Amino acid sequence: MWFRPIFQSDAQRRDDGNRPVSGLLLVQHRPRYEGLLERTNARKGHRPKSSLIAFALLLISLIFFIKFAHAEASPATFAECADRLLAEATTRGVSSLVIDSVKPLLREDTRIVSLDRSQPEFMQTFAGYFPVRVNNQRIDRGRELLREHQSLLQRIQRETGVPPQYLLAFWGLETDFGRVLGSHIVPVALANLACDSRRADFFREEFIKSLRILDRGDITVDRMLGSWAGAMGNMQFMPSAYLDHATDGDKDGKRDLWNSTTDALVSAGYFLSALGWTTGQRWGREVLLPSNFDYLQTDKIEPLSAWANMGVRDTAGRPLKQTDTPARIIVPSGHQGPAFIAYPNFDVIMKWNRSEYYAISVGRLADQIAGGGKLVRPIPDIPERLPLESIRTLQENLALLGFEVGPIDGLAGPATRRAIAAWQHARGWIPDGFTHPETLSALGDAPVPSSTTP
């Protein structure tokens, strides 16, 4: 017999998640099998012990059968899935020549699915992610390339409205300026992801589009190399982005995002323009928050003037401009770390890669390539990785307390951060939604109210 602590609440759910709750209840729980044994014993002439043993043996046999059947079926399942993918591609107009060239290459690669489940944007903290991607070596190389490709980059800015430093920042983050293009054959990687249940529909479309690229003759399958996720070339375009936005910038009759820097940079400019880049506006900036800042307001979109009126200032201590530009505050490493204000172009970067860490890194790398300085407020010394099981336990306990955490998947996404912030607020902590060690510790087992502030 055990007790699970929960909060009693008479507050109603609001748009930003369940609000703070109060009043600790101890709800009595018994293991599920206790009630089962009591009911079983009440039946005349029934022998619960022997029945339970028989049930346990049956359960063990079933587990072994399922494991054996799964192990035997796995290769055949991928082969059948690959055949279905090729059949669909044929019905959608991909030539038999391309189908025949790709089919012998399709093999199951479990490493690809494993990589999909351990992306650094999901597993790392900002302290582990940002310094690796925005460092002195990359900044210096970006400034060299800014001088080297000045005329090309200025031409792209005239045509698309995207400033040079942003194109270089994307190039730096995606492939370290062309140094790491990937070694996976793109259709093979995409077929493996299309045969996995997590995002099968998305990757099935990308697989078929990769075959269409081959059909157009821009590249052969043996040279169509990219990341484990199927992203290709200097700027790591997915096949759909390639088909819609790849441009023959050097006018040689081919759209070569692997070997032509001009094609790659021009294509990136047009892609960002199509995603909605606002000409003449930056991505955002680092800001200083007042000591009494209400962290429950982070991630809410307000006019820049509203943030200025709340006391938010730039890193030189100057008030923000009184404009109606929509903006939001982001604190990727909690109240102890740097704060950023994000403008609409930040959301354009997020359309390229749905990670706030990535978008901040692109913006900050662009700023420093263009001559900007380092962060004014340093990133706090916190663990560089979030243990998957710790986050899952945290989500489970928040859900037990009545907070909306989104999927219980071990990933600290926006819904989980909002739930953490509401829980922190209920305890009298600074509600920054960050997984501080104190927060992980308090929610790592059975969550209990406390007035302690981390």
N, C-alpha and C positions, 0 to 999 in steps of 0.2 A: 504494500500500500504506500502511495506517495502523494505529495502535494505539489500542485503546479500553481505558482503565483500568477495572477492576472490582475489587470486594472479594471475597476468598475467605472463606467463612464456614462454620463447622461448627455454628452455632447454629440451633435450630429456630424456626419461626414461632410467635409467641404471639398471644393475643387482641388485644393492642394494636398489632399490626403487627410487621414484621420488626425484630428487635433489632439492636444494634450489631454490626458485622462488622469483621474485621481482616485484614490481609495484602493488600497490593496486588499484583495480577496484571496483566501487560500481555498482552492477548489479541490475537494477530495477525489482522488482517482485510484482505481484499482487496476491491476493488470487485466487485460481482456479475458485471459483464460480463467480467472477466478470465477466470474459469473458463469462461464461455460461449464466448469466442474460442478458448481452448485446445482445448475439445472440438470446436469447429467446424473448426479447422485440422487436427485429427487425421483428419477424414473425407476419404477419397480423392476428389479431383476437385472438392471443394466450394470455392466462392469466397466467403469470409466478407465481404469488403468490399462487393461488389455486393448481397449479401443484406441486409446491415445497412442500406444506403442504401434499398433497397426497403422494408424494414420501417419505417424512419423516415418515409418518405413516406406509407406506409399509416397510421401512427400519427397523423401531422399531419392527414391527411384525416379520420380518425375523430374527432379532437378538434373540428375545425371542424363536422363533421356534428352531433355531440352538442350543441355550443353553439348551433348554429342551431335544432336541433329543440327544445331547451329554451326558447329565447327565444320560439319560435312557440307552444309548448304551454302556457306559463305562464298567460296569461289564461284559456284554456279550462279548464285544470285547476282554477283557483279557481272558475270558474262551475259546473263539474260538481260540485265539492265542496259549494258553497253549495246547489245543488239537492238533493244527497243529505241535507244537514243539514235542509232544510225538509221533505223527504219523511219523514225519521225523526220530526221534530217532529209532523207530521200523524198518523202512525201512533200516536204517544204522546199524542194527545188535544188538541193545540193547535188552536184554531179556525182556520177558513179566513180569517176576518176579520183575525186577527193575521198569519197567513202572508202575506196579500195586502198588508198594510201594511208588512211588513218586507222582502219580496223586492226591491222596486225600489231599496232603499237599500244592498243588499249589493254592495260593490265591493272589489276587492283593494287593500290599503294596505300596501306593503312596509315603511313606517316602523314599523308596529306590531310586526312580527316583529323588526325591528332593535332596537327598544326592549326587547323581551323578552330579548334576548341581551346587553344592556348595563346591567342593573339596578345601581344604585349599591351595593347590598349586596354584589354580586359584584365590582365593579370598584374600589371605593374602599377605602382603608385606614381604620382607626378614626379616624386623625387628620383625614382628609378628610370622614368621615361624621358623627361626633358633634357637633363644634362648630356645624355648620350647622343641626342639628335641636334642640339644647339650647342656646339662647342667651338673652341677657337680655330681648330683645323678647318672645320666646315665654313665658318665665317670668312676666314682668310681666302679659302678657295673660291667662295662665292664672290668675293670682291675682285679676285683675279679674273673670273669669268665675266663679271660686269664690265670690266675694261676691254676684255678680248672680244666680246660680242656686242659692244655698245651700239653699233649701227643697226644690227639685226634686232636687238631688243627695243630700240627706239621705234623702229618700223612696226613691230608688233604692237607696241603701245598705241601708236597712231591708228592702227587698224582695229584693235580690240578694246582699247581703254585700260588694259591691265599693265601696271608698271613693271619695269624690268626686275626689281628686287623680288617680287612675288613669284615670277616665273622661275627664277633661280632658286628660291626657297623650296618650291615644289620639287624641282629637279634634285636638290640636295637631299630632301627627306625621302624621296621615292627610290633613288638609286645611287645616292652619294655622287651625283653629277655624272652618272653613266658608268660608274665603276662596278656596280652590282646589278646586273639586269635580270638575274634569275637563271636557273638551269633546268627547269621543268618544261617538258613539251606541253604547250598550253592546252591542246585538246585532251590530252591524257589527264592532266590535273583537273580540268573542268568535268570530265566524265566521272572521276572519282567523287567529286563533290556533288555532282548531280545524282549519283547513286546513293548518297547519304541522305537521311531523312531531314536534317536540320534546315537546309535551305535548298531543297531539291528543285523547286520550280525556278528559282532565280538562276541556278547554275545550269539547268537544262537549256534555258534560253541562251545563256552565254556560250555553252558548248556548240549549239547550232550556229550561232553567229561567228564563232571562231572558224567553223568550216566554210562559211560564206566568204570570210576573208581569204582563205586558201583558194576558193573558187575564183576570186577576182584576180589572183596571180600576183599580189603584192609580196608574197613570201611563200617559201615551201615549208612543209610541215616539220622537217628536220631542223630548220632554222627558226621556227616559231617558238622561241624560248621565253619563259617568263617566270613569275613567282608561283608558289604552290597554289595560290588563289586564282591563277589564270590571268594576272595583270602583266602587261607586255610593254617592252621598249623602255626608252629613257624616262618616260613620264608614267609608266605603269598603267596604261589604259586597259580597261576591260574591253573585251571584243565589242560590246554595244557602243561604248564611247568611241572606239576606233572607227566603226562603221559610220557613226554620225558626225564625227569631228576631226578625224585624221585628215591632214592637209598636205598636199605636195608643195611645201614651202620653197624648195629650191628648184622647182619646175623641171625635174628630170624625168617626169612621167610616172613616178612611183611615190607612194606614201610610205616612207620607210622610217618608222619610229625607233628602230634599233640602231641604225648606222648613220642616220642623218640628224645632226644636231638642229639644223634649220627646220626640218619637218617636225621634229619633236617639240621645239619651243613654239613654233607657229601654231601647231595643233593645240597645245596647252592653252595658248592665248584665246583661241576661238572657243575652246571647251569652257573656259571660265566665263567668257562673255555670254555664252549660251546658258550657263547656270545662273546668270543674273548679276554679274559683277557690276558694282556701281562705280562709274568713273569719277575720279577725284576724291574718293573717300578711302580712308585707311581701314584696316581690319578691326582695330581697337587699340588699346594701349594698357600699360600698367597704370594703376591708380593707387592712391592712398585713401583708406577708409577712416572715418572718424571713430573715436574710441567708443562712442555709443551707437555704432551702426547696428541696425536690426538685420541680422543674418537670415532671418526668414524671408527677407525681400530678395535674396539672391536668386538669379534665374528668372525673375519677373521682368518683363519688357516694359520700360518706362521711357519717356522722352529724356534726352540728355539733360535738359534743364531741371527735371525732377531730381535726378541724381545730384546735380550741382546744389540744389536747394537742401538736399540731405547732408551736405557737407563733404561729398566725395571730391577729391582734388587730384590733379595730375602729380607726377612724381617730383615736380619742382615746388609743389605746395600751392600752385595756382588754381583758382576755381575753374571748373569745367565750363564750356561755353553754354550760353542760354539759347539752345536750339531745340527743335522738335525731332532731331534724329533719334530713332528708336534704339535703345541700348539695354544691356543687362549686365549685371555684375557676376563674375565667376571667381570662386576661390578654390582652385584645384587641389590645394594641400591644406585646406582649412584656414581658420582665422589667424594661425601663427605664420602663414606663408604669404606669398605675393597675391595681390588681387588684380583682376583685369576687368576692364569694361569692353564689351563686345558690341560692334556695330553690325549692320546688315551684311557686310562682306565677310564677316566671320561665319555667318550661316552659309554663304556661298562655299567657303572652304569646307564646311561640314558636309556639303553635298558631294564633295570629292571624296571625303573620308569621314564617316560618321563617328568621329572621336574628338572630344573637346581637347584632349591632350595634343592630338595631331594638329588641330586648328591653331591652338596657341603656339605650338612650335613653329608652324609655318609663318605665323605673323611675327613672332619674335626673331626668327632667323632672317626674315625679310627686313625688319627694322635694322638689324645689326649689319647686314650686307650693305644697306644704304647709309651706314655710318652711325647708327644709334649705339647707345651704351648698354651695359649689362643690367640685369634686374637690380632695382634699388633695394627691394626687400628680398633677402635670400630665402631659398627653399629650406624648410626646417629639416633637421636630421631625423628622418623617420624611416621605417623599413621600406625597401625598394620594391617588394612584392607583397601582394595580398594573398594569404593562403585561401584557396578555393573553399575548403571545408569550413574555415572560420567565418567567411562571408555567408555561406549557406546556413550555418547555425545561427548567425546574427539575423538573417532574413526569417528563418523559422520562428525565432523568439519574438521578433517584431510582429510577425503575423499573428502569433498567439496572443499578443497584447492588443490586437485590433488595428494595427497599422497596415496600410496598403503598400506592399513592397514590390509589386509586380511579380514576375516569374521568380520562383525560388531556385536559382541556378548558380549561385556562388559568384555572381557578377554584380558589382556595385554600380548599377545603372541609375538613371535619374529618379525613378520611383523609389528605389531603395534609399537614395540620398535624402529625398524628401521625408521618408519615414524616419530615418535617423535624426534629421533635424527636428521633427515634431517630438520624437522621444527625448532628445537632448533638452528641448524647451520645457518638457514636462518635468524634468529633473532639475531645472534651474541652471543647466549648462549653456554655454554659448552654442546656439543652434546652427552650426555651419554645415551640418550634414556630412562631415568627414569621418572616416573610420580611424579616429585616433586610437592608439593602443589602449587607452582607458575605456573607450567605447567598445572596442572588441572584447576587452576583458569583462566588462559589465554585462555584455549581451552574449558572451561566449558559452554560458551555461544556462542557468535559470535567472532571467532578468528580474531585479528587485529595485524599487525606487530608492533614490539616494539624493541628498542635497549637495554631494561633493562635486566640485567643479574641476575639470581637468586643466 
